Amino acid sequence: MPIFQDSENYYALVPAGDYILCVYEFSSDLSSGKKTAGSKRYNITFNIEGTDSRIKESLIDHESCGWKIDTFLKSCGIRNLEKGQGWEFEKDEAEKTGRPWINPMGLRCHAALVHDSYMTPRGDEKTKNKVSAFYTDREYLAPDLVLRKKPILSKDGDSTNAPF
């Protein structure tokens, strides 16, 4: 039986500008893009702090767009990695490979949001928020400690524990 929750659209458009984002949900799969097919894709839902909205963003581990992952990590205060060093967002992979594990849950960063217009499959024009830049020159923001404990969604859609 459905229950009325009196919810609002979590992905409501916010004005373009500078915001603090916080990782609310995280999952990974493989990209199906023409140029990036088969590369790991990290799907992130951010809370847009100071609003009741969220934004979805994908980061793809491919040479053509690795810069975006790097700026996201630096914006979140992850600065202990050496150039050329491997790391993992998935704890089990980090343990298997001996690479550092970066728990993405609750990470906070400064970012610029813009409006992005697109066409739906039905031919309707829609507008959504999109990250245009993660700022790497702003002060470090401590992670959200409650969200640090929230499970990470695994590749098959199940959740895995995400301790500190």
URHUNOR-V187429 format. One record per residue. N is the residue number from 1. RES is the residue in one small letter. SS is DSSP state (H for helix, E for strand, C for the rest). PSI is psi in whole degrees, -180 to 180 (* if undefined). OMEGA is omega in whole degrees, -180 to 180 (NA if undefined). Layout:
BEGIN
N_RES_SS_PSI_OMEGA / N_RES_SS_PSI_OMEGA
END
This chain:
BEGIN
1_m_C_124_176 / 2_p_C_149_178 / 3_i_C_130_178 / 4_f_C_124_-177 / 5_q_C_-9_-176 / 6_d_C_39_-178 / 7_s_C_160_175 / 8_e_C_172_177 / 9_n_C_111_-180 / 10_y_C_-20_-176 / 11_y_C_30_179 / 12_a_C_144_-179 / 13_l_C_134_173 / 14_v_C_156_179 / 15_p_C_145_175 / 16_a_C_143_180 / 17_g_E_-170_-179 / 18_d_E_134_-178 / 19_y_E_165_168 / 20_i_E_128_179 / 21_l_E_149_179 / 22_c_E_129_-179 / 23_v_E_117_-178 / 24_y_E_-39_177 / 25_e_E_150_-179 / 26_f_E_134_173 / 27_s_E_168_177 / 28_s_E_154_175 / 29_d_E_-162_178 / 30_l_E_140_179 / 31_s_C_146_176 / 32_s_C_9_180 / 33_g_C_153_-178 / 34_k_C_-46_-176 / 35_k_C_-27_-171 / 36_t_C_11_-176 / 37_a_C_131_179 / 38_g_C_-10_178 / 39_s_C_151_176 / 40_k_E_136_176 / 41_r_E_127_179 / 42_y_E_118_-177 / 43_n_E_118_-175 / 44_i_E_133_168 / 45_t_E_123_179 / 46_f_E_141_162 / 47_n_E_137_174 / 48_i_E_103_-174 / 49_e_C_143_-179 / 50_g_C_1_177 / 51_t_C_176_173 / 52_d_C_18_-175 / 53_s_C_162_175 / 54_r_E_165_178 / 55_i_E_142_176 / 56_k_E_140_-180 / 57_e_E_143_175 / 58_s_E_135_175 / 59_l_E_128_-175 / 60_i_E_129_-179 / 61_d_C_80_-180 / 62_h_C_147_-176 / 63_e_C_-29_-178 / 64_s_C_-18_-178 / 65_c_C_16_177 / 66_g_H_-27_179 / 67_w_H_-34_-177 / 68_k_H_-38_176 / 69_i_H_-45_180 / 70_d_H_-46_-179 / 71_t_H_-34_175 / 72_f_H_-49_-179 / 73_l_H_-46_180 / 74_k_H_-39_179 / 75_s_H_-31_179 / 76_c_C_0_178 / 77_g_C_11_176 / 78_i_C_98_-175 / 79_r_C_11_-177 / 80_n_C_10_177 / 81_l_C_140_176 / 82_e_C_151_176 / 83_k_C_129_-180 / 84_g_C_-4_-179 / 85_q_C_136_175 / 86_g_C_158_179 / 87_w_E_171_-179 / 88_e_E_143_169 / 89_f_C_-20_-177 / 90_e_C_121_-174 / 91_k_H_-42_-178 / 92_d_H_-38_177 / 93_e_H_-40_179 / 94_a_H_-43_180 / 95_e_H_-40_180 / 96_k_H_-39_-173 / 97_t_H_-12_-177 / 98_g_C_14_179 / 99_r_C_157_176 / 100_p_E_141_176 / 101_w_E_130_174 / 102_i_C_112_177 / 103_n_C_112_-177 / 104_p_C_-22_-174 / 105_m_C_128_177 / 106_g_C_-4_177 / 107_l_C_142_-178 / 108_r_E_147_-179 / 109_c_E_163_174 / 110_h_E_136_-179 / 111_a_E_156_173 / 112_a_E_129_177 / 113_l_E_142_176 / 114_v_E_171_175 / 115_h_E_137_-179 / 116_d_E_119_178 / 117_s_E_143_-180 / 118_y_E_165_179 / 119_m_E_133_176 / 120_t_C_164_177 / 121_p_C_-25_178 / 122_r_C_0_177 / 123_g_C_10_178 / 124_d_C_139_175 / 125_e_E_131_180 / 126_k_E_161_177 / 127_t_E_137_177 / 128_k_E_165_173 / 129_n_E_149_-180 / 130_k_E_143_176 / 131_v_E_123_176 / 132_s_E_-25_179 / 133_a_E_141_168 / 134_f_E_126_-178 / 135_y_C_131_180 / 136_t_C_0_-177 / 137_d_C_17_-180 / 138_r_C_168_-179 / 139_e_C_152_178 / 140_y_C_138_178 / 141_l_C_126_179 / 142_a_C_143_178 / 143_p_C_158_174 / 144_d_C_114_-173 / 145_l_H_-29_177 / 146_v_H_-46_-179 / 147_l_H_-23_177 / 148_r_H_-26_-178 / 149_k_C_-8_-178 / 150_k_C_141_-180 / 151_p_C_147_173 / 152_i_E_138_176 / 153_l_E_130_-180 / 154_s_C_177_-178 / 155_k_C_-32_-178 / 156_d_C_9_176 / 157_g_C_-9_176 / 158_d_C_170_178 / 159_s_E_151_175 / 160_t_E_153_-179 / 161_n_C_141_-179 / 162_a_C_78_178 / 163_p_C_177_-179 / 164_f_C_*_NA
END
